[in-house]
């Protein structure tokens, strides 16, 4: 009986000992598996904070462009600054002599560059070659819907159009149908160009009539037929145009005619030669 009590006491003491051991600090495995504190340097190196909080950027990978590469320009763009022909070259050697008593002849309507209505573009370039950048500018404005080649040269302009059976983009065969004297997009001032006989841009209408037969005094609100029949070859007429505010002088030859337009000041403003 006594022996049984001793054994029970020993077992009770063992249970108390095991309970005391189990209520102590965590074991080594738990310490090893624990997440270290950022402020502790016992088991890991200290963490250095990043210098910037912005997310890292990566360069995008370049992709091949699908845009078509534009062709290089064939010539510098035409502008008032780089246009070499500021003053239209005057070449009057081809114009025939005249007498104020004579009617105007076809050969007298030749331009300052030696061009006449009806010449092909290729023929004009043999007489006087237009600068390439001006030709390129005209071709750049060309459209197949309204094919024409209008070339500005200083204070002058030339309009070429294809013939009835011509190929629309074969410019050498275009025919000169319009010659213009006056202000252009490249020369804002009307240069005193020689238009016809002794007539120049800026001349007064009274001085103009001195170079034509039948020195007439301009009369408002009337049609003054200088010679010939109105609108027919070998004729000239002076008309007061109300919407212009002054006069318009028309001179007709066999296959071309010229129109001289005067402003309200009474001075020659624009001159144009057309194909009949």
C-alpha positions in Angstrom: 0.0 0.0 0.0 2.8 2.3 1.0 4.6 1.4 -2.2 1.6 2.3 -4.3 1.5 5.9 -2.8 5.1 6.5 -3.6 4.7 5.5 -7.2 1.7 7.9 -7.5 3.7 10.7 -6.1 6.5 10.1 -8.5 4.2 10.2 -11.5 2.6 13.4 -10.3 6.0 15.1 -10.0 6.8 14.0 -13.6 3.7 15.5 -14.9 4.4 18.8 -13.2 7.9 18.8 -14.6 6.8 18.3 -18.2 4.1 21.0 -17.8 6.8 23.5 -16.7 9.0 22.7 -19.6 6.2 23.1 -22.2 5.3 26.6 -20.9 8.9 28.0 -21.7 10.3 30.0 -24.7 9.7 28.9 -28.3 11.9 26.1 -29.7 14.7 26.7 -32.1 12.7 25.7 -35.2 10.1 28.3 -34.5 12.8 30.9 -34.0 14.4 30.0 -37.3 11.2 30.1 -39.2 10.0 33.4 -37.8 10.0 36.5 -40.2 12.8 38.8 -39.1 12.1 42.4 -38.2 13.4 45.1 -40.5 15.0 46.7 -37.6 16.8 43.6 -36.4 20.3 42.7 -37.7 20.7 39.5 -35.7 20.0 37.0 -38.4 19.8 39.1 -41.7 21.5 42.1 -43.2 19.6 45.4 -42.9 17.3 46.3 -45.8 18.4 49.6 -47.5 15.3 51.6 -48.5 15.1 52.5 -52.3 16.1 56.0 -53.3 13.0 56.5 -55.4 9.5 55.3 -55.0 8.7 55.5 -58.7 8.3 52.2 -60.5 11.3 51.3 -62.8 10.8 52.3 -66.4 11.7 50.2 -69.3 12.6 51.5 -72.8 10.0 50.4 -75.4 11.2 48.2 -78.1 11.4 50.0 -81.4 9.1 48.7 -84.0 9.7 49.0 -87.7 7.7 51.9 -89.2 5.0 51.1 -91.7 4.8 54.7 -93.0 5.9 55.2 -96.6 9.2 57.1 -96.9 8.5 60.3 -98.8 10.5 60.9 -102.0 13.0 63.7 -101.8 11.9 66.9 -103.5 13.1 67.5 -107.0 13.8 71.2 -106.4 13.6 73.8 -103.7 10.1 75.2 -103.1 9.4 78.4 -105.1 9.0 81.5 -103.0 9.7 85.2 -103.4 12.9 84.8 -101.4 14.5 82.1 -103.6 13.1 83.1 -106.9 16.1 84.2 -109.0 13.9 86.0 -111.6 12.7 89.0 -109.7 12.9 91.4 -112.6 11.5 89.9 -115.7 14.2 89.8 -118.4 13.3 92.0 -121.3 13.9 90.7 -124.7 12.5 93.1 -127.3 14.7 92.1 -130.2 12.1 89.7 -131.6 9.4 92.4 -131.7 9.0 94.0 -135.1 9.1 97.7 -135.8 5.8 99.5 -135.7 4.1 102.7 -136.9 1.4 104.2 -134.7 -0.8 104.6 -137.9 -0.6 100.8 -138.5 -3.0 98.2 -137.1 -1.4 95.8 -134.6 0.0 92.6 -136.1 0.2 89.1 -134.7 4.0 89.3 -134.4 3.8 92.2 -132.0 2.1 90.2 -129.3 5.3 88.3 -128.6 6.2 88.2 -124.8 9.3 89.5 -123.1 10.8 86.0 -123.1 10.2 85.6 -126.8 7.1 83.4 -126.4 4.0 83.7 -128.6 0.5 82.1 -128.4 0.4 78.7 -130.0 4.0 77.6 -129.1 4.4 74.2 -127.4 6.1 74.1 -124.0 9.1 72.4 -125.6 9.4 75.2 -128.2 9.3 77.9 -125.5 12.2 76.3 -123.6 14.4 76.5 -126.7 13.8 80.2 -126.9 14.2 81.0 -123.1 14.5 78.3 -120.5 12.3 78.7 -117.4 14.1 77.9 -114.1 13.4 74.3 -113.0 12.0 75.2 -109.6 9.3 77.3 -111.2 8.4 74.4 -113.5 8.3 72.0 -110.6 6.0 74.4 -108.7 3.6 74.5 -111.6 3.6 70.7 -112.1 2.9 70.4 -108.3 -0.3 72.4 -108.8 -1.3 70.5 -111.9 -4.4 68.3 -111.6 -5.7 65.8 -114.2 -9.3 67.1 -113.7 -8.3 70.5 -115.0 -5.0 70.1 -116.8 -3.1 73.3 -117.2 0.5 74.3 -116.5 0.5 77.9 -115.1 4.1 79.2 -114.6 4.9 82.4 -112.8 8.0 84.2 -113.8 8.5 87.5 -111.8 5.6 89.8 -112.8 4.5 87.6 -115.7 2.6 84.3 -116.0 2.3 81.7 -118.8 -0.6 79.2 -119.1 -0.1 76.1 -121.1 -2.8 73.6 -121.9 -2.9 70.2 -123.7 -4.2 70.0 -127.2 -7.4 68.0 -127.9 -5.5 64.8 -128.6 -2.6 65.3 -126.3 -1.6 63.1 -123.4 -2.5 64.9 -120.2 0.8 64.5 -118.4 3.1 65.0 -121.4 3.9 68.6 -120.7 6.3 69.2 -123.6 3.3 69.1 -125.9 1.2 71.6 -123.9 0.3 74.7 -125.9 0.7 78.3 -124.7 -2.7 79.9 -124.6 -2.4 82.8 -122.1 0.3 85.4 -121.4 -0.1 87.6 -118.3 1.6 90.9 -117.3 0.9 92.3 -113.9 1.1 91.4 -110.2 1.8 87.8 -109.3 2.0 85.7 -106.2 5.8 86.1 -106.3 6.0 89.8 -107.2 3.5 92.0 -105.4 4.3 95.2 -107.3 3.5 95.8 -110.9 6.8 96.1 -112.6 6.7 98.6 -115.6 6.9 95.8 -118.2 6.8 96.5 -121.9 3.5 95.0 -123.1 3.1 96.2 -126.6 4.8 98.8 -128.8 5.6 101.7 -126.5 3.0 100.6 -124.0 4.1 99.6 -120.5 2.3 98.7 -117.3 1.6 101.9 -115.4 1.1 104.1 -118.5 -1.9 106.3 -118.6 -4.6 105.5 -121.1 -4.0 108.8 -123.0 -0.4 107.7 -123.6 -1.4 104.2 -124.6 -3.7 105.5 -127.4 -0.7 107.5 -128.9 0.8 104.1 -130.0 -2.4 103.0 -131.9 -4.2 104.4 -134.9 -7.0 106.9 -134.4 -5.7 108.8 -131.3 -9.1 109.0 -129.5 -10.1 110.8 -126.4 -11.5 108.2 -123.9 -15.3 108.7 -123.4 -17.2 107.2 -120.5 -20.3 105.1 -120.9 -19.5 104.4 -124.5 -17.9 101.9 -126.9 -15.2 103.5 -129.0 -14.2 101.5 -132.0 -10.7 102.5 -132.9 -10.5 100.4 -136.1 -12.1 97.3 -137.7 -15.2 95.5 -136.6 -15.7 94.8 -132.9 -14.4 91.3 -131.8 -13.1 90.5 -135.3 -9.5 90.1 -136.5 -7.6 93.3 -137.2 -9.7 95.4 -134.9 -9.3 97.5 -131.7 -12.0 98.8 -129.4 -12.0 100.9 -126.2 -14.9 100.2 -123.8 -15.8 101.7 -120.4 -16.4 98.8 -118.0 -18.5 99.8 -115.1 -17.6 96.9 -112.8 -13.9 97.7 -113.2 -14.4 101.4 -112.8 -12.5 102.4 -115.9 -11.5 101.3 -119.4 -10.7 98.1 -121.2 -8.8 98.1 -124.5 -9.1 95.0 -126.7 -6.9 94.5 -129.8 -7.6 91.5 -132.0 -5.2 89.9 -134.5 -5.6 86.8 -136.6 -5.2 84.0 -134.0 -4.7 85.9 -130.7 -5.9 89.0 -129.0 -4.7 91.2 -126.1 -6.8 92.9 -123.3 -5.4 95.9 -121.5 -7.2 96.7 -118.3 -7.0 100.1 -116.6 -7.7 100.8 -113.0 -9.7 103.7 -111.6 -6.5 105.8 -111.6 -6.5 105.6 -115.4 -3.2 103.7 -115.5 -2.6 100.3 -117.2 -3.1 97.7 -114.5 -3.0 94.3 -116.2 -2.4 93.1 -119.7 -3.3 89.6 -121.0 -2.8 87.9 -124.3 -5.2 85.0 -125.2 -5.7 82.5 -128.0 -8.7 83.1 -130.1 
